[in-house]
Amino acid sequence: MTDVPDPPDERVGRARPLDRLLLRPEIGALLGAVLVFAFFSATTGQFLSAGGVATWLDDASTLGIAAVAVALLMIGGEFDLSAGVMTASTALVTAILATRLGWNVWLALLASLAFALAVGALNGWLVLRTGLPSFIVTLGTFLALQGLNLGVTRLVTGTVQVSGMRSADGYASAGFVFASTFTLGGAAFPVSIAWWVAVTVVASVVLLRTRFGNWIFAVGGSATAARAVGVPVARTKVLLFTTTAGAAWLVGSTTILRFTSVQANQGIGLEFQFIIAAVIGGCLLTGGFGSAVGAAIGALIFGMARQGIVYANWDSDWFQLFLGVMLLAAVLVNNALRRRAERVRR
């Protein structure tokens, strides 16, 4: 009598390829990006030209740098409404120190970075110390920075603008690092695109391949449970807030060195674009689920749609409609993918 092999245990069976694919938070954003790319490629002639590609990648790059950092913070269960105005604050600090006090641009950049990290750490400390929602704490920081930007700029310059960076000591070398261009296909591509790619790669490696990345998912899923198993919740959240502030500094530095001037009211409203890009990229508003690559793709959708609408000669007001539809669709898709991922893991 021959032995009949036991059937495989369904509990240890491998997930199907489609199910494994649906475990990725960024899959919805990737499909959306393909649709947006295909639509504007078919309807506009300039969209796929070298100059067109450079334009929408440029648009997406600075948004994407901050959106990736905001995505990490959202996965950790928090929000930062001060990230947008922080881009202007850091640019103003750099510009005032370099043009009014005669500092070398590199020293001014280091000082503005220290300022950004301090504000980010303060945000994190206040959230943990007071127990208030990060939405409220960073809204207060947003208003404080907005007033500080306007007040200090008027006090120093008598206007709401700081300019003259091009004549500051060290501008040439700093501008090469943060605001230069490289030629590809006959079009000039800004170096901010390379920064965007680098930030996305580093954030993805940290999130998926390091202990700190596991901590981010843990504190976003349940801070109480994470603390019970030894995750340093306070340190993780403070580091996430400082990371967001650091990304805002990078965007602000790119802006001031590229355009050589900055307005005191610049950056207001960008915080919502950062959050929307992260949500489109797969982040849940409840935390514990998301992707750095997804946030970068969300920013890419922004850039393609915003410039595609221009190339199609549509009224720019349609972009706001697009944002609203994309946000609602992303929330619905993300929730559905999350539920599907949970069933697959069982």
C-alpha positions as CSV (number, residue, x, y, z in Angstrom):
1,M,0.0,0.0,0.0
2,T,1.5,3.3,-1.0
3,D,1.6,6.3,1.3
4,V,-0.5,9.2,0.2
5,P,1.3,12.5,1.0
6,D,-0.5,14.9,3.3
7,P,-2.0,17.9,1.6
8,P,-0.1,21.2,2.1
9,D,-1.1,23.2,5.1
10,E,-3.1,26.2,3.8
11,R,-1.8,28.3,6.8
12,V,1.7,28.3,5.4
13,G,0.9,28.6,1.8
14,R,2.4,31.4,-0.2
15,A,0.2,34.4,-1.1
16,R,-0.7,34.7,-4.7
17,P,1.3,37.2,-6.8
18,L,-1.7,39.5,-7.1
19,D,-2.2,39.4,-3.3
20,R,1.5,40.2,-2.7
21,L,1.2,43.1,-5.1
22,L,-1.8,44.5,-3.2
23,L,0.2,44.5,0.0
24,R,2.2,47.4,-1.4
25,P,0.6,50.8,-0.3
26,E,1.8,52.6,-3.4
27,I,0.1,50.4,-5.9
28,G,-3.0,52.7,-6.2
29,A,-0.8,55.7,-6.7
30,L,1.2,53.9,-9.4
31,L,-1.9,53.1,-11.3
32,G,-3.1,56.7,-11.0
33,A,0.3,58.0,-12.2
34,V,0.1,55.7,-15.3
35,L,-3.4,56.9,-16.1
36,V,-2.5,60.6,-15.7
37,F,0.7,60.1,-17.8
38,A,-1.2,58.3,-20.5
39,F,-4.0,60.9,-20.6
40,F,-1.8,64.0,-21.0
41,S,0.6,62.2,-23.3
42,A,-2.3,61.5,-25.7
43,T,-4.0,64.9,-25.4
44,T,-1.0,67.3,-25.4
45,G,2.0,67.5,-27.7
46,Q,4.4,69.2,-25.3
47,F,3.9,66.8,-22.4
48,L,6.4,64.2,-23.7
49,S,9.0,66.7,-25.1
50,A,12.2,67.0,-23.2
51,G,11.3,70.5,-22.0
52,G,7.8,69.2,-21.0
53,V,9.3,66.3,-19.0
54,A,11.8,68.7,-17.3
55,T,8.9,71.0,-16.3
56,W,6.7,68.5,-14.7
57,L,9.5,66.7,-13.0
58,D,10.7,70.1,-11.7
59,D,7.2,70.8,-10.3
60,A,7.1,67.4,-8.6
61,S,10.6,67.4,-7.2
62,T,10.4,70.1,-4.4
63,L,6.9,68.9,-3.5
64,G,8.1,65.3,-3.4
65,I,11.1,66.0,-1.1
66,A,8.8,67.3,1.6
67,A,6.0,64.8,0.8
68,V,8.3,61.8,1.5
69,A,9.2,63.2,4.9
70,V,5.6,64.0,5.7
71,A,4.6,60.4,4.7
72,L,7.0,59.0,7.2
73,L,5.5,61.2,9.9
74,M,2.0,60.2,8.9
75,I,2.9,56.5,9.0
76,G,4.1,57.3,12.5
77,G,0.6,58.6,13.3
78,E,1.2,62.4,13.3
79,F,0.8,65.5,11.1
80,D,2.8,68.6,10.6
81,L,0.9,71.6,9.4
82,S,4.0,73.9,9.7
83,A,6.0,72.2,7.0
84,G,4.8,74.5,4.2
85,V,5.6,77.8,6.0
86,M,8.9,76.2,7.3
87,T,10.1,76.2,3.7
88,A,9.8,80.0,3.7
89,S,11.2,80.4,7.3
90,T,14.4,78.6,6.5
91,A,14.8,80.5,3.2
92,L,14.4,83.8,5.0
93,V,16.9,82.9,7.7
94,T,19.4,81.9,5.1
95,A,18.8,85.1,3.0
96,I,18.8,87.5,6.0
97,L,22.0,86.1,7.4
98,A,23.8,86.0,4.0
99,T,22.6,89.4,2.6
100,R,22.1,91.6,5.6
101,L,24.7,90.2,8.1
102,G,27.3,89.2,5.5
103,W,27.5,85.6,6.4
104,N,28.9,83.0,4.1
105,V,26.0,81.2,2.4
106,W,27.2,77.8,3.7
107,L,27.2,79.1,7.3
108,A,23.8,80.7,6.7
109,L,22.5,77.4,5.4
110,L,23.8,75.6,8.5
111,A,22.2,78.1,10.8
112,S,18.8,77.8,9.0
113,L,19.1,74.0,9.2
114,A,19.7,74.3,13.0
115,F,16.7,76.5,13.2
116,A,14.5,74.0,11.3
117,L,15.6,71.0,13.4
118,A,15.0,73.0,16.6
119,V,11.5,73.9,15.6
120,G,10.8,70.3,14.5
121,A,12.1,68.9,17.8
122,L,10.0,71.5,19.6
123,N,6.9,70.3,17.7
124,G,7.6,66.7,18.7
125,W,8.3,67.5,22.3
126,L,5.1,69.6,22.7
127,V,3.0,66.8,21.1
128,L,4.4,64.3,23.6
129,R,4.5,66.6,26.6
130,T,1.0,68.1,26.3
131,G,-0.8,65.1,24.8
132,L,-2.5,67.5,22.3
133,P,-3.1,66.3,18.7
134,S,-0.2,67.1,16.4
135,F,-2.7,68.8,14.2
136,I,-3.3,71.5,16.9
137,V,0.3,71.8,18.0
138,T,1.7,72.3,14.5
139,L,-1.2,74.6,13.5
140,G,0.1,76.8,16.3
141,T,3.6,76.6,15.0
142,F,2.3,77.4,11.5
143,L,0.7,80.6,12.8
144,A,3.7,81.6,14.9
145,L,6.1,81.1,12.0
146,Q,3.9,83.0,9.6
147,G,3.8,86.0,12.0
148,L,7.6,85.7,12.6
149,N,8.3,85.6,8.9
150,L,6.3,88.8,8.2
151,G,7.4,90.6,11.3
152,V,11.2,90.0,11.1
153,T,11.3,90.5,7.3
154,R,9.6,93.9,7.6
155,L,11.8,94.9,10.5
156,V,15.0,94.0,8.7
157,T,14.2,95.0,5.1
158,G,11.2,97.3,5.4
159,T,9.4,95.1,2.9
160,V,8.1,91.6,2.8
161,Q,10.9,90.3,0.5
162,V,14.6,89.5,0.9
163,S,16.7,89.5,-2.2
164,G,20.4,89.8,-3.3
165,M,21.5,86.2,-2.7
166,R,23.5,86.1,-5.9
167,S,26.1,88.6,-4.5
168,A,26.6,86.8,-1.2
169,D,29.9,85.0,-0.4
170,G,29.7,81.3,-1.2
171,Y,26.7,81.6,-3.4
172,A,28.3,79.9,-6.4
173,S,29.3,76.7,-4.7
174,A,26.0,76.4,-2.7
175,G,24.0,77.2,-5.8
176,F,25.8,74.4,-7.7
177,V,24.8,71.9,-5.0
178,F,21.2,73.0,-4.5
179,A,20.1,75.0,-7.6
180,S,22.1,73.9,-10.6
181,T,20.8,72.2,-13.7
182,F,22.0,69.3,-15.9
183,T,21.3,69.0,-19.6
184,L,19.5,65.9,-20.9
185,G,17.9,65.6,-24.3
186,G,18.5,69.2,-25.0
187,A,16.5,70.4,-21.9
188,A,17.7,71.7,-18.6
189,F,16.7,69.5,-15.6
190,P,17.1,71.0,-12.1
191,V,19.2,69.2,-9.6
192,S,16.3,69.2,-7.2
193,I,15.1,66.1,-9.2
194,A,18.2,64.3,-8.1
195,W,17.6,65.4,-4.5
196,W,14.1,64.1,-4.7
197,V,15.2,60.7,-5.9
198,A,17.9,60.5,-3.3
199,V,15.5,61.5,-0.5
200,T,13.0,58.9,-1.7
201,V,15.6,56.1,-1.8
202,V,17.0,56.9,1.6
203,A,13.5,57.1,3.2
204,S,12.5,53.8,1.6
205,V,15.6,52.0,2.9
206,V,15.1,53.4,6.3
207,L,11.4,52.6,6.4
208,L,11.7,49.0,5.0
209,R,15.2,47.8,6.0
210,T,16.0,49.3,9.4
211,R,14.9,49.0,13.0
212,F,13.9,52.6,13.0
213,G,11.5,51.9,10.1
214,N,9.9,49.1,12.2
215,W,9.5,51.6,15.0
216,I,7.7,54.1,12.7
217,F,5.1,51.5,11.7
218,A,4.8,50.4,15.3
219,V,4.2,53.8,16.8
220,G,1.8,54.7,14.0
221,G,-0.2,51.5,14.5
222,S,-0.5,51.7,18.3
223,A,1.8,53.8,20.4
224,T,0.7,52.0,23.6
225,A,1.4,48.6,22.2
226,A,4.7,49.8,20.7
227,R,5.8,51.2,24.1
228,A,4.9,47.9,25.8
229,V,7.3,45.9,23.6
230,G,10.2,48.4,24.1
231,V,9.9,50.8,21.2
232,P,11.2,54.3,22.1
233,V,8.0,56.1,21.1
234,A,9.1,59.6,22.2
235,R,12.4,59.4,20.5
236,T,10.9,58.0,17.3
237,K,8.2,60.7,17.0
238,V,10.6,63.6,17.8
239,L,13.0,62.3,15.1
240,L,10.1,62.2,12.6
241,F,9.2,65.8,13.3
242,T,12.8,66.9,12.9
243,T,13.0,64.9,9.6
244,T,10.0,66.8,8.3
245,A,11.5,70.1,9.3
246,G,14.8,69.1,7.7
247,A,13.0,68.3,4.4
248,A,11.3,71.7,4.5
249,W,14.8,73.2,5.0
250,L,16.0,71.4,1.9
251,V,13.1,72.7,-0.2
252,G,13.6,76.2,1.2
253,S,17.3,76.1,0.5
254,T,16.7,75.0,-3.1
255,T,14.1,77.8,-3.5
256,I,16.2,80.7,-2.2
257,L,19.4,79.6,-4.1
258,R,17.5,79.1,-7.3
259,F,15.4,82.3,-7.4
260,T,17.8,84.4,-5.2
261,S,14.8,86.0,-3.4
262,V,12.0,84.9,-1.1
263,Q,8.7,86.4,0.0
264,A,7.7,86.4,3.7
265,N,4.3,84.9,2.9
266,Q,5.7,82.1,0.7
267,G,5.0,78.5,1.4
268,I,1.5,79.0,2.9
269,G,-0.8,76.2,1.7
270,L,2.0,73.8,0.7
271,E,1.5,71.8,3.9
272,F,-1.8,70.5,2.5
273,Q,-0.2,69.6,-0.8
274,F,2.4,67.6,1.1
275,I,-0.3,65.7,3.0
276,I,-2.4,65.2,-0.1
277,A,0.6,63.8,-2.0
278,A,1.3,61.4,0.9
279,V,-2.3,60.3,1.0
280,I,-2.5,59.8,-2.7
281,G,0.7,57.7,-2.3
282,G,-0.9,55.3,0.1
283,C,-0.7,56.8,3.6
284,L,-3.6,56.3,5.8
285,L,-4.8,59.3,8.0
286,T,-4.9,56.9,10.9
287,G,-1.2,56.0,10.7
288,G,0.6,52.7,10.6
289,F,0.4,52.3,6.8
290,G,2.1,54.0,3.9
291,S,5.1,54.2,1.6
292,A,7.9,56.7,0.9
293,V,7.9,55.7,-2.8
294,G,4.1,56.2,-2.8
295,A,4.5,59.7,-1.6
296,A,7.0,60.4,-4.3
297,I,4.6,59.0,-6.9
298,G,1.8,61.2,-5.4
299,A,4.0,64.2,-5.9
300,L,4.7,63.0,-9.5
301,I,1.0,63.0,-10.1
302,F,0.8,66.5,-8.9
303,G,3.5,67.7,-11.2
304,M,2.1,65.9,-14.3
305,A,-1.5,67.1,-13.7
306,R,-0.5,70.7,-12.9
307,Q,1.7,71.1,-16.0
308,G,-0.5,68.9,-18.1
309,I,-3.5,71.2,-17.5
310,V,-1.3,74.1,-18.7
311,Y,-0.2,72.3,-21.8
312,A,-3.8,71.4,-22.6
313,N,-4.7,75.1,-22.4
314,W,-7.3,74.4,-19.7
315,D,-8.3,76.8,-17.0
316,S,-6.0,76.2,-14.0
317,D,-9.0,76.1,-11.7
318,W,-9.6,72.6,-13.0
319,F,-6.5,71.5,-11.0
320,Q,-8.4,72.1,-7.7
321,L,-11.2,69.8,-8.9
322,F,-8.6,67.2,-9.9
323,L,-7.0,67.5,-6.4
324,G,-10.4,67.0,-4.7
325,V,-11.3,64.0,-6.8
326,M,-7.8,62.4,-6.4
327,L,-7.9,62.9,-2.6
328,L,-11.3,61.2,-2.2
329,A,-10.4,58.4,-4.6
330,A,-7.0,57.9,-2.8
331,V,-8.7,57.6,0.6
332,L,-11.2,55.1,-0.7
333,V,-8.6,53.0,-2.5
334,N,-6.1,53.1,0.4
335,N,-8.8,51.9,2.8
336,A,-9.8,49.1,0.4
337,L,-6.1,48.0,-0.1
338,R,-5.5,48.1,3.7
339,R,-8.5,45.8,4.3
340,R,-7.3,43.5,1.5
341,A,-3.8,43.4,2.9
342,E,-5.0,42.5,6.3
343,R,-7.0,39.6,4.9
344,V,-4.0,38.4,3.0
345,R,-1.8,38.4,6.1
346,R,-4.3,36.3,7.9
